[in-house]
Amino acid sequence: MPTVTTTEARNPEVRTVSGAVRGRAEDGLTVFRGIPFAAPPVGEARFQAPRPAEAWDGVRDAYAFGPPPPQDAGGLGGGVAPEVPPGDDWLTVNVWTPDPDPAARRPVMVWIYGGAYKLGHTGSPGYDAHRIARDGDVVVVTLNYRVGIEGFTRIEGAPANRGLLDQVAALEWVRDNITAFGGDPGQVTVFGESAGAGSVAALLAMESASGLFCRAIAQSVPGTYFSEALARDIATAIAAEAGLRPTAADLSTIDPHRLTSAGAALGAKMLQYVDRWGRAAPTQTPFSPVVDGEVLPVTPWAALKAGAARDVELVVGHNRDEFRLFLAMSRQLGRITEEQERGALRMFAPGAAGQSDAASQSGEDRYRAAFPDASPGELYERVQTDWLFAMPSLHLAEAQVAGGGRAHVYELTWPAPAISGAMGVCHGLDIPLLFGTFGADLGLLLFAGEVTAEAEALSARFRRSWTAFARTGDPGWPAYDTEARLVQVLDAEPQVRAYPEESRRLWEGYEFAALPLLD
């Protein structure tokens, strides 16, 4: 059993199963950064399942975040804390604890970052967990996992979903070590946003993750999981960008940080493959968890509906205007044409993609009827918000209930103040609100220094609800059911009300299947 071996006023030491680590006292907490939970996945370990971390002698200073996993430098990636060193030790965890006392047994919250399965790292300042741990009196763990080609491309000679396997290995580290940091391994909540929420949903469906957590929070679950055929076809195209075959042996000949350019190059031209890859192509994201039948046996919705996670308590929700962020990033806000609107409705409306022309027309007509006063830009945004995040999130809750489990649903409806509110309640707004990191990464974009008392109050409510759920299983509002359909609306004046009918009815009965390779 790992224990605290010595306690200095400012630099407490904790012994883990691999060796002793020394943290720092910061703002009423003790923080440990960059602790390896697995060996560096390089050399013979590259593209393989994570392997145990090597033990070390003496005391390891846990002062700096571990290096980010290889990823494209552009896009949505957050900044890097200045003390992050270079290196291959990508698979590390960080711990914020009120007190590294093994007797404390506080609830544990394990954060999984998003970034379209191609970006992200725990050294991003927007994921500083001080306020969550301090305000909620909980232990917070954040983890790095492999993204992009290293973590998710389906290649020959390598297991599928290596990024998910990294997450399982980190949760096993929590199980084996967190007591020494003042946490309770029997009271672990996983929480994540966007690709992090998609990872949380996948973990709920994975036998290898069973028993490693008892609660889960999924913020803006993306509906994109790849079928085996689609994933292998995309892998072939990625490898071709590097002039290689889609095998671990071939791809291992290129440095991991250089190989990321092949994924970025393909992402920039995925629309050319729309006839083969269908709805996956417009996302410009060639990475997603793969329903391979082994690591991830079925989609999360199918697994939960069958009762796979009925013993795990769940909070799931989304933001009202999720797709607005991507419109802003592509400089399309206010510029959507009727032709673009029509194309989006025919591609994404339920019953559309891969169906007959009559079915596509039906999906388009139903959206227009449900939102009769919407402009082309509003419909373009609405259908993609619904398809990509809102309905996958709602349906995950409904699948959990159908499988005999318990779920609580929320919707964030408070708009970001920056740019005169033009960003609306866009994707990612919940991150600075939850972490209270208004001046970092997305927080800097969405708040631009306008941190009002109203914003701080909503931020505090996020943390209060999330940490209460981690402690008791009750976030402070009623559980969701298919009769009243009550959800928590998070706004300046939060309220509980029925989930909005328009989109829900349009998607009623829709099955979120693994995205196929089209003929």
WOTABEL-V704584 format. One record per residue. N is the residue number from 1. SS is DSSP state (H for helix, E for strand, - for the rest). BURIAL is I if it has 24 or more other C-alpha atoms within 12 Angstrom, else O. Layout:
# WOTABEL-V704584
n=N ss=SS burial=BURIAL
n=N ss=SS burial=BURIAL
This chain:
# WOTABEL-V704584
n=1 ss=- burial=O
n=2 ss=- burial=I
n=3 ss=- burial=I
n=4 ss=E burial=I
n=5 ss=E burial=I
n=6 ss=E burial=O
n=7 ss=- burial=O
n=8 ss=- burial=O
n=9 ss=- burial=O
n=10 ss=- burial=O
n=11 ss=- burial=I
n=12 ss=- burial=I
n=13 ss=E burial=I
n=14 ss=E burial=I
n=15 ss=E burial=I
n=16 ss=- burial=I
n=17 ss=- burial=I
n=18 ss=- burial=I
n=19 ss=- burial=I
n=20 ss=E burial=I
n=21 ss=E burial=I
n=22 ss=E burial=I
n=23 ss=- burial=I
n=24 ss=E burial=I
n=25 ss=E burial=I
n=26 ss=E burial=I
n=27 ss=- burial=O
n=28 ss=- burial=O
n=29 ss=E burial=I
n=30 ss=E burial=I
n=31 ss=E burial=I
n=32 ss=E burial=I
n=33 ss=E burial=I
n=34 ss=E burial=I
n=35 ss=E burial=I
n=36 ss=E burial=I
n=37 ss=- burial=I
n=38 ss=- burial=I
n=39 ss=- burial=I
n=40 ss=- burial=I
n=41 ss=- burial=I
n=42 ss=- burial=I
n=43 ss=H burial=O
n=44 ss=H burial=O
n=45 ss=H burial=I
n=46 ss=- burial=I
n=47 ss=- burial=I
n=48 ss=- burial=I
n=49 ss=- burial=I
n=50 ss=- burial=I
n=51 ss=- burial=I
n=52 ss=- burial=O
n=53 ss=- burial=I
n=54 ss=- burial=O
n=55 ss=- burial=O
n=56 ss=- burial=O
n=57 ss=- burial=O
n=58 ss=- burial=O
n=59 ss=E burial=I
n=60 ss=E burial=I
n=61 ss=E burial=I
n=62 ss=- burial=I
n=63 ss=- burial=I
n=64 ss=- burial=I
n=65 ss=- burial=I
n=66 ss=- burial=I
n=67 ss=- burial=I
n=68 ss=- burial=I
n=69 ss=- burial=I
n=70 ss=- burial=I
n=71 ss=- burial=I
n=72 ss=- burial=I
n=73 ss=- burial=I
n=74 ss=- burial=O
n=75 ss=- burial=I
n=76 ss=- burial=I
n=77 ss=- burial=I
n=78 ss=- burial=I
n=79 ss=- burial=I
n=80 ss=- burial=I
n=81 ss=- burial=I
n=82 ss=- burial=O
n=83 ss=- burial=O
n=84 ss=- burial=I
n=85 ss=- burial=O
n=86 ss=- burial=O
n=87 ss=- burial=O
n=88 ss=- burial=I
n=89 ss=- burial=I
n=90 ss=- burial=I
n=91 ss=- burial=I
n=92 ss=E burial=I
n=93 ss=E burial=I
n=94 ss=E burial=I
n=95 ss=E burial=I
n=96 ss=E burial=I
n=97 ss=E burial=I
n=98 ss=- burial=I
n=99 ss=- burial=I
n=100 ss=- burial=I
n=101 ss=- burial=I
n=102 ss=- burial=I
n=103 ss=- burial=O
n=104 ss=- burial=O
n=105 ss=- burial=I
n=106 ss=E burial=I
n=107 ss=E burial=I
n=108 ss=E burial=I
n=109 ss=E burial=I
n=110 ss=E burial=I
n=111 ss=E burial=I
n=112 ss=E burial=I
n=113 ss=- burial=I
n=114 ss=- burial=I
n=115 ss=- burial=I
n=116 ss=- burial=I
n=117 ss=- burial=I
n=118 ss=- burial=I
n=119 ss=- burial=I
n=120 ss=- burial=I
n=121 ss=- burial=I
n=122 ss=- burial=I
n=123 ss=- burial=I
n=124 ss=- burial=I
n=125 ss=H burial=I
n=126 ss=H burial=I
n=127 ss=H burial=I
n=128 ss=- burial=I
n=129 ss=- burial=I
n=130 ss=H burial=I
n=131 ss=H burial=I
n=132 ss=H burial=I
n=133 ss=H burial=I
n=134 ss=H burial=I
n=135 ss=H burial=I
n=136 ss=H burial=I
n=137 ss=- burial=I
n=138 ss=- burial=I
n=139 ss=E burial=I
n=140 ss=E burial=I
n=141 ss=E burial=I
n=142 ss=E burial=I
n=143 ss=E burial=I
n=144 ss=- burial=I
n=145 ss=- burial=I
n=146 ss=- burial=I
n=147 ss=- burial=I
n=148 ss=H burial=I
n=149 ss=H burial=I
n=150 ss=H burial=I
n=151 ss=H burial=I
n=152 ss=H burial=I
n=153 ss=- burial=I
n=154 ss=- burial=I
n=155 ss=- burial=I
n=156 ss=E burial=I
n=157 ss=- burial=O
n=158 ss=- burial=I
n=159 ss=- burial=I
n=160 ss=- burial=I
n=161 ss=- burial=I
n=162 ss=H burial=I
n=163 ss=H burial=I
n=164 ss=H burial=I
n=165 ss=H burial=I
n=166 ss=H burial=I
n=167 ss=H burial=I
n=168 ss=H burial=I
n=169 ss=H burial=I
n=170 ss=H burial=I
n=171 ss=H burial=I
n=172 ss=H burial=I
n=173 ss=H burial=I
n=174 ss=H burial=I
n=175 ss=H burial=I
n=176 ss=H burial=I
n=177 ss=H burial=I
n=178 ss=H burial=I
n=179 ss=H burial=I
n=180 ss=H burial=I
n=181 ss=H burial=I
n=182 ss=- burial=I
n=183 ss=E burial=I
n=184 ss=E burial=I
n=185 ss=E burial=I
n=186 ss=E burial=I
n=187 ss=E burial=I
n=188 ss=E burial=I
n=189 ss=E burial=I
n=190 ss=E burial=I
n=191 ss=E burial=I
n=192 ss=E burial=I
n=193 ss=E burial=I
n=194 ss=- burial=I
n=195 ss=H burial=I
n=196 ss=H burial=I
n=197 ss=H burial=I
n=198 ss=H burial=I
n=199 ss=H burial=I
n=200 ss=H burial=I
n=201 ss=H burial=I
n=202 ss=H burial=I
n=203 ss=H burial=I
n=204 ss=H burial=I
n=205 ss=H burial=I
n=206 ss=- burial=I
n=207 ss=H burial=O
n=208 ss=H burial=O
n=209 ss=H burial=I
n=210 ss=- burial=O
n=211 ss=- burial=I
n=212 ss=- burial=I
n=213 ss=- burial=I
n=214 ss=- burial=I
n=215 ss=E burial=I
n=216 ss=E burial=I
n=217 ss=E burial=I
n=218 ss=E burial=I
n=219 ss=E burial=I
n=220 ss=- burial=I
n=221 ss=- burial=I
n=222 ss=- burial=I
n=223 ss=- burial=I
n=224 ss=- burial=I
n=225 ss=- burial=I
n=226 ss=E burial=I
n=227 ss=E burial=I
n=228 ss=H burial=I
n=229 ss=H burial=I
n=230 ss=H burial=I
n=231 ss=H burial=I
n=232 ss=H burial=I
n=233 ss=H burial=I
n=234 ss=H burial=I
n=235 ss=H burial=I
n=236 ss=H burial=I
n=237 ss=H burial=I
n=238 ss=H burial=I
n=239 ss=H burial=I
n=240 ss=H burial=O
n=241 ss=H burial=I
n=242 ss=- burial=I
n=243 ss=- burial=O
n=244 ss=- burial=O
n=245 ss=- burial=I
n=246 ss=- burial=I
n=247 ss=E burial=I
n=248 ss=H burial=I
n=249 ss=H burial=O
n=250 ss=H burial=O
n=251 ss=H burial=I
n=252 ss=- burial=I
n=253 ss=- burial=O
n=254 ss=- burial=I
n=255 ss=- burial=O
n=256 ss=H burial=I
n=257 ss=H burial=I
n=258 ss=H burial=O
n=259 ss=H burial=I
n=260 ss=H burial=I
n=261 ss=H burial=I
n=262 ss=H burial=I
n=263 ss=H burial=I
n=264 ss=H burial=I
n=265 ss=H burial=O
n=266 ss=H burial=I
n=267 ss=H burial=I
n=268 ss=- burial=O
n=269 ss=- burial=O
n=270 ss=H burial=I
n=271 ss=H burial=O
n=272 ss=H burial=O
n=273 ss=H burial=I
n=274 ss=H burial=I
n=275 ss=H burial=O
n=276 ss=H burial=I
n=277 ss=H burial=I
n=278 ss=H burial=I
n=279 ss=H burial=I
n=280 ss=H burial=I
n=281 ss=H burial=I
n=282 ss=H burial=I
n=283 ss=H burial=I
n=284 ss=- burial=I
n=285 ss=- burial=I
n=286 ss=- burial=I
n=287 ss=- burial=I
n=288 ss=- burial=I
n=289 ss=- burial=I
n=290 ss=E burial=I
n=291 ss=E burial=I
n=292 ss=- burial=I
n=293 ss=- burial=O
n=294 ss=- burial=O
n=295 ss=- burial=I
n=296 ss=- burial=I
n=297 ss=- burial=I
n=298 ss=- burial=I
n=299 ss=- burial=I
n=300 ss=H burial=I
n=301 ss=H burial=I
n=302 ss=H burial=I
n=303 ss=H burial=I
n=304 ss=H burial=I
n=305 ss=H burial=I
n=306 ss=- burial=O
n=307 ss=- burial=I
n=308 ss=- burial=I
n=309 ss=- burial=I
n=310 ss=- burial=I
n=311 ss=- burial=I
n=312 ss=- burial=I
n=313 ss=E burial=I
n=314 ss=E burial=I
n=315 ss=E burial=I
n=316 ss=E burial=I
n=317 ss=E burial=I
n=318 ss=E burial=I
n=319 ss=E burial=I
n=320 ss=- burial=I
n=321 ss=- burial=I
n=322 ss=- burial=I
n=323 ss=- burial=I
n=324 ss=H burial=I
n=325 ss=H burial=I
n=326 ss=H burial=I
n=327 ss=H burial=I
n=328 ss=H burial=I
n=329 ss=H burial=O
n=330 ss=- burial=O
n=331 ss=- burial=O
n=332 ss=- burial=O
n=333 ss=- burial=O
n=334 ss=- burial=O
n=335 ss=- burial=O
n=336 ss=- burial=O
n=337 ss=- burial=O
n=338 ss=H burial=O
n=339 ss=H burial=O
n=340 ss=H burial=O
n=341 ss=H burial=I
n=342 ss=H burial=I
n=343 ss=H burial=I
n=344 ss=H burial=I
n=345 ss=H burial=I
n=346 ss=H burial=I
n=347 ss=H burial=I
n=348 ss=H burial=I
n=349 ss=- burial=I
n=350 ss=- burial=I
n=351 ss=- burial=I
n=352 ss=- burial=I
n=353 ss=- burial=I
n=354 ss=- burial=I
n=355 ss=- burial=O
n=356 ss=- burial=O
n=357 ss=H burial=O
n=358 ss=H burial=O
n=359 ss=H burial=O
n=360 ss=H burial=I
n=361 ss=H burial=I
n=362 ss=H burial=I
n=363 ss=H burial=I
n=364 ss=H burial=I
n=365 ss=H burial=O
n=366 ss=H burial=I
n=367 ss=H burial=I
n=368 ss=H burial=I
n=369 ss=H burial=O
n=370 ss=H burial=O
n=371 ss=- burial=O
n=372 ss=- burial=O
n=373 ss=- burial=O
n=374 ss=- burial=O
n=375 ss=- burial=O
n=376 ss=H burial=I
n=377 ss=H burial=I
n=378 ss=H burial=I
n=379 ss=H burial=I
n=380 ss=H burial=I
n=381 ss=H burial=I
n=382 ss=H burial=I
n=383 ss=H burial=I
n=384 ss=H burial=I
n=385 ss=H burial=I
n=386 ss=H burial=I
n=387 ss=H burial=I
n=388 ss=H burial=I
n=389 ss=H burial=I
n=390 ss=H burial=I
n=391 ss=H burial=I
n=392 ss=H burial=I
n=393 ss=H burial=I
n=394 ss=H burial=I
n=395 ss=H burial=I
n=396 ss=H burial=I
n=397 ss=H burial=I
n=398 ss=H burial=I
n=399 ss=H burial=I
n=400 ss=H burial=I
n=401 ss=H burial=I
n=402 ss=H burial=I
n=403 ss=- burial=I
n=404 ss=- burial=O
n=405 ss=- burial=I
n=406 ss=- burial=I
n=407 ss=E burial=I
n=408 ss=E burial=I
n=409 ss=E burial=I
n=410 ss=E burial=I
n=411 ss=E burial=I
n=412 ss=E burial=I
n=413 ss=- burial=I
n=414 ss=- burial=I
n=415 ss=- burial=I
n=416 ss=- burial=I
n=417 ss=- burial=I
n=418 ss=H burial=I
n=419 ss=H burial=O
n=420 ss=H burial=O
n=421 ss=H burial=O
n=422 ss=- burial=O
n=423 ss=- burial=I
n=424 ss=- burial=I
n=425 ss=- burial=I
n=426 ss=- burial=I
n=427 ss=- burial=I
n=428 ss=- burial=I
n=429 ss=H burial=I
n=430 ss=H burial=I
n=431 ss=H burial=I
n=432 ss=H burial=I
n=433 ss=H burial=I
n=434 ss=H burial=I
n=435 ss=H burial=I
n=436 ss=- burial=I
n=437 ss=- burial=I
n=438 ss=- burial=I
n=439 ss=- burial=I
n=440 ss=- burial=I
n=441 ss=- burial=I
n=442 ss=H burial=I
n=443 ss=H burial=I
n=444 ss=H burial=I
n=445 ss=H burial=I
n=446 ss=H burial=I
n=447 ss=H burial=I
n=448 ss=- burial=O
n=449 ss=- burial=O
n=450 ss=- burial=O
n=451 ss=- burial=I
n=452 ss=- burial=O
n=453 ss=H burial=O
n=454 ss=H burial=O
n=455 ss=H burial=I
n=456 ss=H burial=I
n=457 ss=H burial=O
n=458 ss=H burial=I
n=459 ss=H burial=I
n=460 ss=H burial=I
n=461 ss=H burial=I
n=462 ss=H burial=I
n=463 ss=H burial=I
n=464 ss=H burial=I
n=465 ss=H burial=I
n=466 ss=H burial=I
n=467 ss=H burial=I
n=468 ss=H burial=I
n=469 ss=H burial=I
n=470 ss=H burial=I
n=471 ss=H burial=I
n=472 ss=H burial=O
n=473 ss=- burial=I
n=474 ss=- burial=I
n=475 ss=- burial=I
n=476 ss=- burial=I
n=477 ss=- burial=I
n=478 ss=- burial=I
n=479 ss=- burial=I
n=480 ss=- burial=I
n=481 ss=- burial=I
n=482 ss=- burial=I
n=483 ss=- burial=O
n=484 ss=- burial=O
n=485 ss=- burial=I
n=486 ss=E burial=I
n=487 ss=E burial=I
n=488 ss=E burial=I
n=489 ss=E burial=I
n=490 ss=E burial=I
n=491 ss=- burial=I
n=492 ss=- burial=O
n=493 ss=- burial=O
n=494 ss=- burial=I
n=495 ss=E burial=O
n=496 ss=E burial=I
n=497 ss=E burial=O
n=498 ss=E burial=O
n=499 ss=- burial=I
n=500 ss=- burial=I
n=501 ss=H burial=O
n=502 ss=H burial=O
n=503 ss=H burial=I
n=504 ss=H burial=I
n=505 ss=H burial=O
n=506 ss=H burial=I
n=507 ss=- burial=I
n=508 ss=- burial=O
n=509 ss=- burial=O
n=510 ss=- burial=I
n=511 ss=- burial=O
n=512 ss=- burial=I
n=513 ss=- burial=O
n=514 ss=- burial=I
n=515 ss=E burial=I
n=516 ss=- burial=I
n=517 ss=- burial=I
n=518 ss=- burial=O
n=519 ss=- burial=O
